[in-house]
């Protein structure tokens, strides 16, 4: 098929590569414009733009698709279908209507649960037993379109957002190739009105750990925020990012370190296995503790 691909972050890259490998004619790649990054704050292309350049594909990164000129340029591509995954811009109706077979979105949840911006984070933070990938026909509403294909996967007991992100990205790449091969025979399945939840964008105010909460909730917060934006606590005057943890048995005043890096919570305790100090790389808890002059008594 003749495809317009629309995506921006690393999550989208395996999908682009899979479409190219499957032999589709990728007429153009749309992504967010380069952003300042690194110490020099020089403009850095998005992961999708970098991959598209490597594949020799034309790239566009308009700031908006609302003006008539951008919409006319999109329509002139004469695409059979647009494949959209974590693009970052709202598609106006004129863009949704332009491809002959519409726009397909790869969404990282089992819709209608976790519509919106942060479905992977929210699924882990909520303690969901499973999540998955949906291939959805796009419409004007936020992730409200009918589902063409879905695939579920369990969420591991110690999985972080980073771990799950990578698994779901690969699943999405495989599933969209299947969907395009079967597009003429797939029947759109409307989403039910029940079970709708929204995965709101992560707010920085959510990232501070509250040790008075139950251990399971604290552990899920740590895993769900890892690696970005990162759940954190205070170690003296330093902000310490916690990256991996699991709930364990233990009892003590919330925030007290019971042994190694096992921290008491409102109920139970969490065993923190990976941390990141400010300006440092992620490290195992044992390595972190060896680097301290004295073992800390608590985390705040």
C-alpha positions as CSV (number, residue, x, y, z in Angstrom):
1,X,0.0,0.0,0.0
2,X,0.9,3.6,-0.4
3,X,1.4,4.9,3.2
4,X,1.9,8.1,5.1
5,X,3.6,7.3,8.4
6,X,3.1,9.7,11.3
7,X,5.1,9.2,14.5
8,X,7.8,10.9,16.5
9,X,9.5,9.0,19.5
10,X,11.5,5.8,19.8
11,X,8.3,3.9,20.4
12,X,7.3,4.6,16.7
13,X,10.6,3.5,15.1
14,X,10.1,-0.3,15.0
15,X,6.7,0.3,13.4
16,X,8.3,2.5,10.6
17,X,11.0,-0.1,10.0
18,X,8.5,-3.0,9.9
19,X,6.3,-1.2,7.3
20,X,9.4,-0.5,5.2
21,X,10.5,-4.2,5.5
22,X,7.1,-5.4,4.5
23,X,7.5,-3.6,1.2
24,X,4.9,-0.8,1.6
25,X,5.4,2.4,-0.4
26,X,6.0,5.0,2.3
27,X,5.2,8.2,0.5
28,X,6.2,10.5,3.4
29,X,7.0,10.5,7.1
30,X,5.5,13.1,9.3
31,X,7.1,13.8,12.8
32,X,7.6,16.5,15.3
33,X,10.2,19.2,14.4
34,X,13.8,18.8,15.8
35,X,14.1,20.1,19.4
36,X,17.0,21.5,21.3
37,X,18.8,18.8,23.3
38,X,22.0,18.0,24.9
39,X,24.5,20.3,26.6
40,X,24.8,22.5,23.6
41,X,21.0,22.7,23.2
42,X,21.4,22.1,19.5
43,X,18.4,21.0,17.5
44,X,18.2,17.2,17.4
45,X,15.9,15.3,15.1
46,X,13.4,13.0,16.6
47,X,14.1,9.2,16.6
48,X,11.6,8.8,13.7
49,X,13.2,11.5,11.6
50,X,16.6,9.9,12.1
51,X,15.2,6.5,11.1
52,X,13.4,7.9,8.1
53,X,16.6,9.6,6.9
54,X,18.5,6.3,7.3
55,X,15.8,4.6,5.2
56,X,15.9,7.3,2.6
57,X,12.4,8.4,3.1
58,X,11.1,12.0,2.7
59,X,10.3,13.7,6.0
60,X,7.9,16.6,6.9
61,X,7.6,18.1,10.3
62,X,4.9,20.8,10.2
63,X,4.2,22.7,13.5
64,X,0.5,22.3,12.8
65,X,-1.9,20.5,10.4
66,X,-4.7,23.0,10.9
67,X,-4.0,25.3,7.9
68,X,-5.3,24.6,4.5
69,X,-1.9,24.5,2.9
70,X,-0.6,21.7,5.1
71,X,-3.8,19.8,4.6
72,X,-3.5,20.2,0.8
73,X,0.1,18.9,0.9
74,X,-1.0,15.9,2.9
75,X,-3.9,15.1,0.5
76,X,-1.7,15.5,-2.5
77,X,0.3,12.4,-1.3
78,X,-2.6,10.3,-2.5
79,X,-2.1,7.7,0.3
80,X,-4.1,4.5,0.6
81,X,-3.8,4.8,4.4
82,X,-2.0,6.8,7.1
83,X,-0.4,4.9,10.0
84,X,-0.2,7.0,13.2
85,X,1.7,6.0,16.3
86,X,2.6,8.6,19.0
87,X,2.8,11.4,16.5
88,X,2.0,14.3,18.9
89,X,-0.3,16.4,16.8
90,X,-4.1,16.3,16.6
91,X,-5.3,15.3,13.1
92,X,-8.0,17.6,11.8
93,X,-11.0,16.0,10.0
94,X,-9.6,17.0,6.6
95,X,-6.4,15.0,7.3
96,X,-8.4,12.0,8.7
97,X,-10.5,11.9,5.5
98,X,-7.6,12.3,3.0
99,X,-6.3,8.7,2.7
100,X,-8.5,6.4,0.7
101,X,-8.8,3.9,3.5
102,X,-8.5,6.4,6.4
103,X,-6.0,6.7,9.2
104,X,-5.0,3.8,11.5
105,X,-3.6,4.4,15.0
106,X,-1.5,2.0,17.0
107,X,-2.5,2.5,20.6
108,X,-0.6,0.9,23.6
109,X,-3.6,-0.3,25.7
110,X,-6.6,-2.5,25.5
111,X,-9.2,0.1,24.5
112,X,-11.4,1.6,25.8
113,X,-9.1,1.3,28.9
114,X,-6.5,4.0,29.0
115,X,-7.4,6.3,26.2
116,X,-5.0,9.2,26.0
117,X,-1.4,10.2,26.4
118,X,0.2,7.9,29.0
119,X,-1.3,4.4,28.7
120,X,1.8,2.5,29.6
121,X,2.6,4.5,32.7
122,X,-1.0,4.4,33.9
123,X,-1.5,0.7,33.4
124,X,1.5,-0.1,35.6
125,X,0.7,2.5,38.2
126,X,-2.9,1.1,38.5
127,X,-1.6,-2.5,38.9
128,X,-3.3,-3.8,35.8
129,X,-2.7,-7.5,35.2
130,X,-2.5,-7.1,31.4
131,X,-2.3,-4.5,28.7
132,X,-1.8,-4.7,24.9
133,X,-2.0,-3.1,21.5
134,X,-5.0,-2.0,19.5
135,X,-5.1,-1.1,15.9
136,X,-7.8,1.5,15.7
137,X,-9.5,3.4,12.9
138,X,-9.1,7.1,13.8
139,X,-12.0,9.5,14.2
140,X,-12.3,13.0,15.7
141,X,-12.6,11.8,19.4
142,X,-9.7,11.0,21.6
143,X,-8.9,7.3,20.9
144,X,-12.6,6.6,20.4
145,X,-12.5,4.9,17.0
146,X,-13.5,1.3,16.3
147,X,-10.8,-1.4,16.8
148,X,-9.6,-3.6,13.9
149,X,-7.2,-5.8,15.7
150,X,-6.1,-6.2,19.3
151,X,-3.5,-8.3,21.1
152,X,-3.2,-8.6,24.9
153,X,-0.1,-9.3,27.0
154,X,0.4,-9.8,30.7
155,X,2.3,-7.1,32.7
156,X,5.2,-8.7,34.6
157,X,5.4,-8.3,38.3
158,X,8.6,-6.4,38.1
159,X,8.2,-4.7,34.7
160,X,8.9,-1.0,34.4
161,X,7.4,1.4,31.9
162,X,10.7,1.2,29.9
163,X,10.4,-2.6,29.8
164,X,6.8,-2.6,28.7
165,X,7.3,0.2,26.3
166,X,9.9,-1.8,24.3
167,X,7.7,-5.0,24.3
168,X,4.6,-3.1,23.2
169,X,6.5,-1.2,20.5
170,X,7.5,-4.5,18.9
171,X,4.0,-5.9,19.2
172,X,2.6,-2.8,17.5
173,X,5.0,-3.2,14.6
174,X,3.9,-6.8,14.1
175,X,0.2,-6.1,14.5
176,X,0.0,-3.2,12.0
177,X,1.7,-5.3,9.3
178,X,-0.9,-8.0,9.9
179,X,-3.7,-5.4,9.9
180,X,-2.6,-3.9,6.6
181,X,-2.4,-7.4,5.0
182,X,-5.9,-8.2,6.1
183,X,-7.4,-4.7,5.8
184,X,-10.1,-5.6,3.2
185,X,-11.5,-8.4,5.4
186,X,-11.2,-6.9,9.0
187,X,-14.4,-5.7,10.6
188,X,-14.2,-2.6,12.8
189,X,-15.3,-3.4,16.3
190,X,-16.9,-0.3,18.0
191,X,-15.6,0.4,21.5
192,X,-18.0,-0.3,24.3
193,X,-19.3,2.6,26.4
194,X,-18.4,0.8,29.6
195,X,-14.8,0.5,30.9
196,X,-13.6,3.8,29.6
197,X,-10.6,5.2,31.5
198,X,-8.2,8.1,30.5
199,X,-4.5,8.0,30.7
200,X,-3.7,11.6,31.6
201,X,-0.3,13.0,30.8
202,X,2.0,12.5,33.8
203,X,2.2,15.6,36.0
204,X,5.5,16.3,37.8
205,X,3.6,16.6,41.1
206,X,2.8,12.9,40.9
207,X,6.5,11.9,40.9
208,X,7.3,12.5,44.6
209,X,7.1,9.3,46.6
210,X,4.8,9.3,49.6
211,X,6.1,6.6,52.0
212,X,2.9,6.7,54.0
213,X,1.2,4.9,51.1
214,X,0.9,1.1,51.0
215,X,4.1,-0.7,49.7
216,X,2.4,-2.1,46.6
217,X,1.2,1.4,45.5
218,X,4.7,2.8,46.1
219,X,6.3,0.0,44.1
220,X,3.9,0.5,41.2
221,X,4.6,4.2,41.2
222,X,8.3,3.6,41.0
223,X,8.0,1.1,38.2
224,X,5.4,3.1,36.3
225,X,7.5,6.3,36.4
226,X,10.7,4.5,35.3
227,X,12.8,5.8,33.6
228,X,10.9,9.0,32.8
229,X,10.0,11.2,34.4
230,X,11.2,9.1,37.4
231,X,9.7,8.7,40.9
232,X,11.9,10.4,43.4
233,X,12.6,11.0,47.1
234,X,15.0,13.1,49.1
235,X,18.3,11.7,50.5
236,X,19.4,14.6,52.7
237,X,19.6,17.6,50.3
238,X,19.8,15.3,47.2
239,X,17.0,14.2,45.0
240,X,17.3,10.5,44.4
241,X,15.4,8.9,41.5
242,X,14.2,5.3,42.1
243,X,13.9,3.1,39.0
244,X,13.1,-0.4,40.1
245,X,11.4,-1.8,43.2
246,X,9.0,-4.4,44.5
247,X,6.8,-4.7,47.5
248,X,8.1,-7.0,50.3
249,X,7.3,-7.7,54.0
250,X,8.5,-5.2,56.5
251,X,7.3,-2.8,59.2
252,X,8.5,0.5,60.5
253,X,8.0,4.2,60.4
254,X,7.3,5.3,56.7
255,X,10.6,6.2,55.0
256,X,12.8,4.3,57.5
257,X,15.4,2.1,55.8
258,X,15.0,-1.4,57.4
259,X,18.0,-3.1,55.7
260,X,20.0,-2.6,52.6
261,X,17.6,-0.4,50.5
262,X,14.4,-1.8,51.9
263,X,12.2,1.1,52.9
264,X,9.2,1.0,55.2
265,X,5.9,2.2,53.9
266,X,2.5,2.9,55.4
267,X,1.8,-0.9,54.9
268,X,4.7,-3.2,54.2
269,X,7.9,-2.1,52.6
270,X,9.6,-1.8,49.2
271,X,12.9,-3.3,48.1
272,X,14.5,-0.8,45.9
273,X,16.9,-2.5,43.4
274,X,17.9,0.4,41.1
275,X,18.5,4.1,41.7
276,X,19.9,7.1,39.9
277,X,21.7,10.0,41.7
278,X,21.5,13.5,40.2
279,X,23.8,13.7,37.2
280,X,24.8,10.1,37.4
281,X,23.9,6.9,35.5
282,X,21.4,4.4,36.8
283,X,23.0,1.9,39.2
284,X,22.1,-1.1,41.3
285,X,21.1,-0.4,44.9
286,X,24.2,-2.3,46.2
287,X,26.5,-0.2,44.1
288,X,24.8,3.0,45.3
289,X,25.1,2.0,49.0
290,X,28.8,1.2,48.6
291,X,29.4,4.7,47.3
292,X,28.0,6.3,50.4
293,X,30.2,7.2,53.4
294,X,27.6,5.9,55.8
295,X,24.4,4.0,55.2
296,X,21.4,6.3,55.3
297,X,18.8,5.8,58.0
298,X,15.8,7.0,56.0
299,X,14.5,8.4,52.7
300,X,12.1,11.4,52.7
